[in-house]
Amino acid sequence: MSCGIFGVQSVSAKDKKTLKVAMECGYAPYNWTQPDDSNGAVPISGSSDYAYGYDVMMAKKIADELGYDLEIVKLDWDSLVPAVQSGQVDCVIAGQSITKERQQMVDFTEPYYYASIITLVKSDSDYADAKSVEDLKGVTCTSQQNTIWYDSCLPQIPDANILPAQESAPAMLVALESGKCDAVVTDMPTGKAALVAYPDFTLLDFDGTDGAFEVSDEDINIGVSLKKGNDELKDAINGVLETMTEDDFNEMMDEAISVQPLSSEE
């Protein structure tokens, strides 16, 4: 592991440790790839590109507070958990829900974001006026693979025609834009970001109503994942998160959405 001992009073530049953080770098507004360091983007390890977004902003804050250099490692969604388990990276900050299944494989910090579930449709869709999950009855839909959106939410739609899962959030949005499906289910930040990139989308938010998707706290609480037993780093990161409020999280997310690349595929 590249994370050394936390709690040291000072570290010289030569001895400064590096926090290796994995993410997709393709999941706006949580994380994305861009060609330069504008807005404070961080170089992607082994690449000429840069990463930015909410996860990068949070990773920078954590590394700064703990006195560490930051290295961003770009990995596919399905490679994130194995990378933590093997010690290839120190942690994953990538919009991961703190699910029971994941908790069997990795440890999580306290949440660094709370993401409610929403549905995206085309503005001219027959479903654009839906007020509940029930109103989506019979819809052709998809979402990103290995997410609670796909595994837990889509099956709650009556008579849904559930297409195969998409490999990434951008692919999911392209499926909707191209007409392969009538709806995708995702979380609020991804939905808000999608509206910037795709003005012909409409966001349906049933949260707080009787017609909402049934999800638990673990489904919408987003955390930093670490190798099981790495309590030193987990406690240190939790110490940083404890200084922040939900308003702080939302303010940072709004900032990420405001500077995201216009194309969700970038």
Helices and strands as residue ranges (DSSP letters): E 18-23, E 32-34, G 38-40, E 42-43, E 50-52, H 54-66, E 69-74, G 77-79, H 80-86, E 91-97, H 100-103, E 107-108, E 113-114, E 117-122, G 134-136, E 140-142, H 148-148, I 149-153, G 154-156, E 161-162, H 169-177, E 183-187, H 188-197, E 201-204, H 217-220, E 221-226, H 231-241, H 246-259
